[in-house]
């Protein structure tokens, strides 16, 4: 029974993260690049990003601080680490903050799911 629950939880997490990537992150990066992979491991959100003009140099990012409002109207991110110093510095200077989440059912539902399943 526990294995079935773990599979269901993993499936819910993958679906929620895919929705967050496709409906929140990639639209925010329009014209700059895209998130190609997203995962949650060891209490950190891990992303692989591909920036326009740097397609041969993917940027690996981890987000150490993630907080989601109970109603999923806001998302706070911080404590970024990256495999490229310029990306890490830029993220910590400009992206470490609280974001208002668009009032769309899919995005907020995905954030609420992630909050519950991951214990955020």
N, C-alpha and C positions, 0 to 999 in steps of 0.2 A: 504494500500500500504506500509506503514511504517513497519508493522508487517512482511510482505513478505520480505522486504529488510533486516530486522533484522535476519530472519531465514536464508536467503542466506548468510549474513555476518558470522553468527555463524557457518554455515556449512563450509564455506571457511576457517575460522580460525581453526576449528577442523581438517580439511583435511591437512592444511599446518603444523599444530603442529604435527600431526601423522607422516607426511613425515620427518619432522626435527628430531623427536624422532627415527624413524626407520632407516633413511639413514645417519644421522649425529651424534647424541648423542650416540646411542647404539653401533655403530661400534667403536666410540672413547673410550667406556668403556669396550670393549672386554677383557675378562679375569679378570675384576674388578667387574662388576655387570651390571645391566640394569636399564633403566628408565621404570617404569611400568605405570606411569601416567604423563600427561603433560597438563597444562591449562594456560590461561592468564586471570588474574583477577586483578582489581584495579591497573593497570599499572605495574604489576609484573608477571613474568613467574614463575609458580609454578610447581615443579617436585616432584614425589615420586620415590625414587631410592631404589633398593634392591642390596646390596653388597654381593658378594660371601662370604660365611661363616657367614654372619649376616642376613640370610633370615628371621628370626623372628623379626628383628628390622628395619623396613623400615625407611628410612631417608627422611624427608620432607625438601625440599630446595626451597627458593624463590630467584629470581635473580632481584635485584633492578635496575641495569643498563643494558640496551640492546640497542645496536646500530648496524644497518645493513647498509653497504655501498650501494649506489644507484644501483650498478650493482650486488649486493649480493655476491661479491667476498671476503668480510670480514665481520666478526661478532665479535663485542666487547661485553664482559660480565663482570660484576663486582657487587660489593655490595651484596654479597651472605649472606643469613641468613639460618640457618638450626636448626632442633630440636636436634641436637647432636653437642656439642661444637667442638669436633675433626673434624667433617665434615665441619662446618662453617669455622674454622681456616684454614684447608687444602685448601678449595675452594678459600678463599680470598688470601692465600699465593701463590697458584700454578695455579689456574684456572682463576683468574681475569686478563684478557688480551684480545688482539685482535687475532682472529683466521682466517687463510686463509681457505676459503670454497672450497671444491673440485669442480672442473669444471664439474659438472654433472647437466644436465638439471633439473631433479626433485628437487634436493636440492636447487639450486639457484632460481628456480621458486617458491618453497615453501617459501623461505625467502623473495623474492620480494612480494609475496602475503601477508605474515604476515606484512611486512613493510607498505604496502598500507592500508590494512584493519584495522590494529591496530594503525596506525599513528605513527609508530616508526621512 
